[in-house]
Amino acid sequence: MNISEADLDETTLKDIKDKQTLVINTLLEKLNPDNIEDDHLNGCTVLIDMIENNKNFYQQFMKKEII
């Protein structure tokens, strides 16, 4: 089953984008210098996978001011 953005109502799309933003922010927090190296590696790995596989995540990721 394939679902596209056109199949979803605006409320659902907003909820999805909000969750995506939350995930990105949580992963970026893993890159904080106060965290251990394993957190950095795990956060980087997930962020890279998300960016490579989903344009929406890339666009949201690039909106972050710290980049």
C-alpha positions as CSV (number, residue, x, y, z in Angstrom):
1,M,0.0,0.0,0.0
2,N,1.4,3.4,-1.0
3,I,0.2,6.6,0.6
4,S,1.2,10.0,-0.7
5,E,0.8,13.4,0.9
6,A,-2.2,14.0,-1.4
7,D,-4.0,11.2,0.4
8,L,-3.8,12.9,3.8
9,D,-5.7,15.8,5.3
10,E,-4.0,18.9,6.4
11,T,-4.2,18.0,10.1
12,T,-2.4,14.7,9.6
13,L,0.2,16.3,7.4
14,K,0.9,18.9,10.1
15,D,1.1,16.2,12.7
16,I,3.6,14.3,10.6
17,K,5.8,17.4,10.0
18,D,5.7,18.2,13.7
19,K,6.9,14.7,14.5
20,Q,9.6,14.9,11.9
21,T,10.8,18.2,13.4
22,L,10.8,16.6,16.9
23,V,12.9,13.6,15.6
24,I,15.4,15.9,13.9
25,N,15.8,18.1,17.0
26,T,16.2,15.0,19.2
27,L,18.9,13.6,16.9
28,L,20.7,17.0,16.7
29,E,20.8,17.0,20.5
30,K,22.7,13.8,20.3
31,L,25.5,15.7,18.6
32,N,25.9,17.9,21.7
33,P,29.6,17.9,22.8
34,D,28.4,16.9,26.3
35,N,27.2,13.6,25.0
36,I,29.3,10.5,24.6
37,E,30.9,9.4,21.3
38,D,28.3,6.6,20.9
39,D,25.5,9.1,21.0
40,H,27.3,11.2,18.4
41,L,27.8,8.2,16.1
42,N,24.2,6.9,16.5
43,G,22.8,10.4,15.9
44,C,24.9,10.9,12.8
45,T,24.1,7.5,11.4
46,V,20.3,8.1,11.7
47,L,20.5,11.6,10.4
48,I,22.5,10.5,7.4
49,D,20.0,7.7,6.6
50,M,17.1,10.1,7.0
51,I,18.7,12.7,4.7
52,E,19.7,10.2,2.0
53,N,16.2,8.5,1.9
54,N,13.8,11.3,2.4
55,K,13.8,14.8,0.8
56,N,11.4,16.2,3.4
57,F,13.8,15.3,6.2
58,Y,16.6,16.9,4.3
59,Q,14.6,20.1,3.8
60,Q,13.7,20.3,7.5
61,F,17.2,19.5,8.5
62,M,18.6,22.3,6.4
63,K,16.2,24.8,8.1
64,K,18.2,24.4,11.4
65,E,20.2,27.5,12.2
66,I,23.1,25.6,13.6
67,I,24.0,24.1,10.3
